[in-house]
């Protein structure tokens, strides 16, 4: 199962949540704002020395590093395409409202 760390107030994370609905057997979404335990778990993951390179670009632009994907083998990526999802704002994405309205390709 792929773990996804995100935050309910993050539009990039909301876009991912819409894509994984009905796929609870493949994805586990962990909202870091829902409980301090979730936030602590994400911060430990993000700040682990062996994972620093994954978050270098995010740190450089003062981002948190979400959505964050932890693959079944324990590797980490911030790229939704690596887990078969579409990144918000990409040329193939649409708005969350479009998606909810049933627009094809979302």
C-alpha positions as CSV (number, residue, x, y, z in Angstrom):
1,X,0.0,0.0,0.0
2,X,1.2,3.5,-0.9
3,X,1.0,6.0,2.0
4,X,0.3,9.6,1.1
5,X,1.0,12.4,3.6
6,X,-1.0,15.5,2.9
7,X,-3.0,18.3,4.5
8,X,-6.7,19.1,4.1
9,X,-6.0,22.8,3.4
10,X,-3.5,22.0,0.6
11,X,-5.0,22.3,-2.9
12,X,-2.3,19.9,-4.3
13,X,-3.2,17.3,-1.7
14,X,-7.0,17.8,-2.3
15,X,-6.4,17.1,-6.0
16,X,-4.6,13.8,-5.1
17,X,-7.4,12.9,-2.6
18,X,-10.0,13.2,-5.4
19,X,-7.9,10.8,-7.6
20,X,-7.6,8.1,-5.0
21,X,-11.2,7.9,-3.9
22,X,-12.4,4.3,-4.2
23,X,-8.8,3.0,-4.2
24,X,-8.4,2.5,-0.4
25,X,-6.8,-0.9,-1.1
26,X,-3.9,0.8,-3.0
27,X,-3.5,4.1,-1.2
28,X,-3.6,5.3,2.5
29,X,-4.1,9.0,2.9
30,X,-2.7,10.5,6.1
31,X,-3.8,14.0,6.9
32,X,-1.0,15.6,8.9
33,X,-3.4,18.2,10.2
34,X,-5.9,15.7,11.6
35,X,-3.8,14.7,14.6
36,X,-0.4,15.7,16.0
37,X,0.7,12.0,15.8
38,X,0.3,12.2,12.0
39,X,2.3,15.5,11.8
40,X,5.0,14.0,14.0
41,X,5.2,10.9,11.8
42,X,5.6,13.0,8.7
43,X,8.2,15.3,10.2
44,X,10.3,12.3,11.3
45,X,10.1,10.9,7.8
46,X,10.9,14.3,6.2
47,X,13.8,15.1,8.6
48,X,15.5,11.7,8.5
49,X,19.0,12.1,7.1
50,X,18.5,9.3,4.6
51,X,15.5,11.1,3.1
52,X,16.9,14.6,3.0
53,X,17.6,14.5,-0.8
54,X,13.9,13.9,-1.5
55,X,12.9,17.2,0.2
56,X,15.8,19.4,-0.9
57,X,13.8,21.2,-3.6
58,X,10.9,21.7,-1.3
59,X,13.1,23.1,1.4
60,X,14.8,25.5,-1.1
61,X,11.4,27.1,-1.9
62,X,10.2,26.9,1.7
63,X,7.6,24.2,1.0
64,X,6.6,21.5,3.5
65,X,7.0,18.7,1.0
66,X,3.4,17.5,0.6
67,X,1.8,15.6,-0.9
68,X,4.5,13.0,-0.1
69,X,4.3,9.4,-1.3
70,X,5.8,6.5,0.5
71,X,6.0,3.5,-1.7
72,X,5.6,-0.1,-0.5
73,X,9.4,-0.6,-0.6
74,X,9.9,2.4,1.7
75,X,11.2,4.8,-0.9
76,X,9.8,8.3,-1.0
77,X,8.8,10.6,-3.8
78,X,7.0,13.9,-4.2
79,X,6.1,13.1,-7.8
80,X,2.5,11.9,-8.2
81,X,3.3,10.4,-11.6
82,X,5.6,7.8,-9.9
83,X,2.5,6.4,-8.2
84,X,0.2,6.7,-11.2
85,X,-1.5,10.0,-10.3
86,X,-1.6,13.4,-11.9
87,X,0.0,16.5,-10.4
88,X,-2.2,19.5,-9.8
89,X,-1.5,22.2,-12.4
90,X,0.1,19.8,-14.9
91,X,-0.9,20.1,-18.6
92,X,-3.2,17.0,-18.2
93,X,-4.9,18.1,-14.9
94,X,-8.0,20.1,-14.4
95,X,-9.5,21.9,-11.5
96,X,-11.0,20.0,-8.5
97,X,-14.4,21.5,-9.4
98,X,-14.0,20.1,-13.0
99,X,-13.2,16.7,-11.5
100,X,-16.1,16.7,-9.1
101,X,-18.4,17.7,-12.0
102,X,-17.3,14.6,-13.8
103,X,-15.1,16.2,-16.5
104,X,-13.3,13.5,-18.4
105,X,-9.5,13.3,-18.1
106,X,-9.4,14.4,-14.5
